Every structure is written in C-alpha cells, then in structure tokens.
Amino acid sequence: MTSAIGPFMTNDAADAYASKISLNKKLFLEFLRTFEWKKPATDPSQQFLDIGCGTGDVTREHILPRCPPCRRIVAVDYSPKMIEYAKQHSAHPLIEYKLLDIGLDVQSFLSDHGTFQRVYSLRTLHWAKDQARAFANICRLIEPGGECILLFLGRCDTFHFIRQMAQLQPWTKYCDVFLNAVPKTHHMTDVNTLRSYVENLVASAGLTLITLDIWERKSSFLDTENAVEMFLMANPVSPILPEEEKVQFEEDARKHVPAWRNAYQKNNPLPFASFVVHASKP
C-alpha cells in the first residue's frame, strides 16, 4: 500500500533523480565502504532488505557487492515510479524490487517475504510521516539477532525550502501537505536533543542501539542548481498539482530557492545533519 502524495512520486522523478543527483549519494557511499557489521553473516540462505531503494543503482552497485553470500536482496520503495525504474535499469538475479511504504502496515509484506538478517535504509527515513511506526516496522522485519544500518537526514536545505514554499502565495493552500513532509528533527539545533530523539525511536521500536553517529556539516554536496532540482523532485505537492499550476510552481521554485538557500546557510551554523543508526534486534 502506498500514497499518491509525497516526494519522488511524479512521472519523471526517477529519471530526474538518476540523471542529476549523483552527488547527493557521496556521503553514504563513502560510509558504506568502511562500515562493518557486528555479527558475521555466513548462511547463503539468508536474505537482506534495502528500504528506500529509489532507482536501484545503490542496491545493485554498492550494497550487493558488499553483501556476503545470500539468497536474495529485497529492495523496496514507496514510489511506484522508482520501483519501475529500478526494475528496468538495475535488475539483477539476486535483487527483487517491491513496492512498500515502511511507514504503513507491513504485515502482508512480512507474510510474503519473512524476516531479514540485515536491513539497510540509506537516506529514506526522514520522509516517513510517522518515524516511530517506521522504526517499529523495521524491527518487525528483522529476525532475532539481525542488524540494521539506517542513515537518514535530520536537517537539510530541502526541508527549509518546503517550509518556505508553504508560506508563499498561492501555495499556502497546500500548507498541510508541505509541513507534513518536514521531519521534527529539522527544528532541533542542539545535538543532544537530536541524539535523545533518535535513541528514543530505537528503544521504543524494540531495537538495541549499537552505535549512533550524528554528522553535522556546514555545506551541501549539491550546488544551487542541483538543490533546486532536488526540491522540485522531493517536494510533496508535485503529484497533486493541477496541470495549470505546474508551470508557475516550477517558476516560483527556480526564482526563490537560490535566495532561500543562501539565507538558510547564512543563518544556521550547521544547517545539515544526518543520523547513522546501527542497531540489532534482541
């Protein structure tokens, strides 16, 4: 089950993401090269899960080569367009691409696929409207003794652009849709507050925290042009905009986002924050 409202749900989102936003993957790809699981995984009948696979290139090109022998990787995303693109461009005999919203009911998916020894989620969980439920679902999908690595955003300029657009006429009529897409952590500037928030998500889900890293930085990996493109892809109202409003929306984004970006980075000493959660299921 999925929703028609949300980031990366438009017809061209997958093509645009694949062609324009490769720099946005730099941070977590560098992390993947050095990350080590706590428990060895040596059973070739095991299976792994990638939540928020997007276009599938990271699953196929970066996760799969680093996996021990396994039966399969199930790669899921809530966007039908992303799954369609992944099947066409990142197919592999060991990867199954499936539609799943990790923030909704996962019982049917669990019944069909069972539990997983390892769960990956790279830059996805910040889009979950109910992060507590998403974490609880992840716990349900991990087998006892299994592990997860969850990398997601706490603060970034895209969230700021979404909030600003919600205040701009005539787009205030979509205010609720915009603001529901911004995670609570975007408003948390103190690192201890951020840490407590995520620690509570992990504990409440029934997971055991192994490590929690918070990466704060001053700048984005995206230049202004690509930051605009990211906003146009990720903003949650694009899928529901009437045809007659789409041109004006894009014009307003291209007009205002560069100034919003400059102001956001100027007024926030550390405008970008990411979480890296390594946890296990008892």
Secondary structure, 3 states (H helix, E strand, C coil): CCCCCCCCCCCCHHHHHHHHCHHHHHHHHHHHHHCCCCCCCCCCCCEEEEECCCCCHHHHHHHHHHCCCCCEEEEEECCHHHHHHHHHHCCCCCEEEEECCCCCCCHHHHHHHCCEEEEEEECCHHHCCCHHHHHHHHHHHEEEEEEEEEEEEEECHHHHHHHHHCCCCCHHHHHHHHHHCCCHHHHCCCHHHHHHHHHHHHHHHCCEEEEEEEEEECCCCCCHHHHHHHHHHHCCCHHHCCHHHHHHHHHHHHHHHHHHHHHHHHHCCCCEEEEEEEEECC
